[in-house]
Amino acid sequence: MPQEKDVPTVSPALEETRHVGADAAGAGAAEPPPAGERRVGPYLLMRELGHGGMGTVYLAVRADEHFHKRVAVKIVRGGGGSEAVVRYFKRERQILAGLDHPNIAKLLDGGTTDDGLPYFVMEYVEGQRIDAYCDERRLATVERLRLFQVVCAAVQYAHRNLIVHRDLKPGNIIVTPDGVPKLLDFGIATLLDSAAASAAAPTATALALTPEYASPEQARGEPITTASDVYSLGVILYELLTGQRPYRLKTRQPLEVLRAVCDQEPEKPSTAVGRMRVQAARGTETDAATPDTAVAVSATREGTPARLERKLRGDVDNILMMALRKEPPRRYTSVEAFSEDIRRYLEGLPVHARKATPAYRAGKFVRRHTAGVAAAAAVGVLLVGFTVAMAVQSARVARERDLAEKERTVAQQERATAQRERETAQRISAFLVDLFRISDPSQARGQTITAREILDRGTAKIRTELQDQPQVRATLMDTMGDVLASLGLYDRAIPLLEEALQARKAALGADHLDVAASLSHLATLRLDTGDYVGAETLHREALAIRRKRLGNEHPDVAASLDSLAGAVHEKGDYAAAEGFYREALVMRRKLLGNDHPDVARTLNNLSTVLFGNGDYAGAESLQREALALKRKLLGNEHPHVANGLNNLAALLRAKGDYAGAEALHREVVALQRKLVGDEHPRMAMSLASYADTLCRDKKPAEAEPLAREALAIFRKALPKGHPYIAETESVLGGCLALSGRYPEAEALLLRSYPVLTVKGTFEGREALERIVRLYEGWGKPGKAAPYRAKLAAASGKS
């Protein structure tokens, strides 16, 4: 079962006072070339402006017979640098070469030094960091927002050129004395259309990351999109407006910062300023995260703390909280949308980050047109009597007319829908009757026809027939794909479900409920094959469609919430999974009652989250409730009952009740052989779990054949590298170690461990425990030591 991911430890970036952006990849490289009389091509280096792990930036002048010009020269650090650093350096140079924007520092030249070090020449930007610039000039909130909009335009330009900056922070935004912001330092930028960039070694970019401005997905090492830059811009704007960052921290340790970024909800800007105001009034010191007093902060913005708090409350709060949402899909869709909401705020228009209630929109209108509204109100008083009388009469007539029209329209739609459904049912019925004729003795001619052969024939017929009936064809594809997936035939199910999804989108539109059903089926299959990110994306899309079409309380919405929880659960996000499961459980109990199979399913799933978090008592209580409900509603021989028994056995194993767990495992394996056969992935899961219990009970001879059988099934049914394969290899390795077959056990355990650490901390800890036991039993304490240290760290020990 998955566990919550560890937050990676990332070294803080170098915060430098500089004129142009130097890399911030950390220290440790060789010394940079000295300035003074040294030349690089036609440029004379004058002095160092800043440096980091990837490069050193110098103030230089072009001093040849052509002209004299002050520039910034950036040279890769070290004696040629590591291959990764040089690659990133050259990539930054290439990125800058493709950018031409007045608010992005321009690339002017480039080449290689006499020592063979790559360098490039940039526009020399003299000025201040954006936060220092704003504070020194005491810019008001509105002025800061307008300056920030210019920065947004530069970032959006980079995004349109398929470049994500990934290291946006005040130190990388320099404002000239004329008030022109310039965006710097594309050293760890990502090219969205470059496979090479996405596959680049993470070490350099991780070291260059600035934790305080990193997005949650950056902190977790997940794929980066333009939404990550939206988040970083949100942190910058928060700091510009409030004088502090969004998170309350006791220290500036990188690990604490990153945990806050991933898990802590930021304060609203007005709340943060109000807290500082209260602290200042009481004469208490501010938090370590907010060293400036409320008076000092507001003096450089709106004059007084109370005035600044009022300025930020409402629309500004909502704009920033939307930009700082943890989940990328819930943020602004682009930097342009972020900037557009700021423009709407500045112009007194309703912002998209706030629900557009009639009262809110009316208030905005009145504030924009105060004089006109007052005059209109005076005239309105004279007309109100006449208007009210006429309005009442007109409204009554209009209501009666509209009601009659709506009744006619609804009746027509219902007749058309019923006719389409009759035609579709007739076509599907005819298709199925023809399909099952294969089992007729006159057709089979004495041969035994299996269900899979019928499915194979059906798949072939769908692909060659029904071309003129796309909706019927899509429905049959979706149904057939779902059946193949339930049989564990994933490689044959995927193309059918994908084709059904595209056919439904083309025929019905992207937000049709049938499209949501196809998305959900395909997402479940992606989850079964280990594509957790793809499964989450598809489930979120299905949930959005269902909420739009069905509202926030509907059985299908609850089903999407439960399925989405399963996807984020497998990714290791236990907090999000628990939240989605609990929302689905409340909705299902309200809509379906307590005695319903779907309620039992969500109880079971919520139990697995609590189990992974170590809450065995809570997990067991939910699992027993779910199992009792399944037996009552579904009988004793049902796949869901088998799953519940298997989960309960795992709970007993975790508590050390091996005898009780083994009795349940024997019941599960017998039931699965009867229900799904010997080659289904569910059979393999039950066998692997049984083998794990036997190993923990020091019965390796009994466990080994079960683990090998499970491994053979998984390898046949699932793609290479699937976490279930790695988990089973780890269980088998533990069994072999108990039997004293150390070399074979070592190979399995070391091969499976990296996959399990990626999947989650729960599986990672179990894999580490088996490796430590292996080396201790083998008499190799030196090899066990580093894994024991990792296990202690993963368990939260010092």
GIPE-V706055 format. One record per helix or strand of 2 or more residues. SS is the DSSP state (alpha for helix, beta for strand). FROM is the first residue (numbers start at 1). LEN is the number of residues. Records with the same first field share a line. If there is no record, write none. Layout:
SS = FROM-LEN, FROM-LEN
This chain:
beta = 39-2, 43-9, 55-9, 68-9, 107-6, 118-6, 127-3, 163-2, 173-4, 181-3, 190-2
alpha = 83-15, 130-7, 141-20, 170-3, 195-4, 202-7, 211-3, 216-4, 226-17, 254-10, 269-14, 294-6, 305-8, 315-9, 328-3, 335-12, 358-11, 370-70, 441-4, 451-14, 470-17, 490-19, 513-16, 532-19, 555-17, 574-19, 597-16, 616-19, 639-16, 658-18, 681-16, 700-18, 723-16, 742-18, 761-18, 781-14
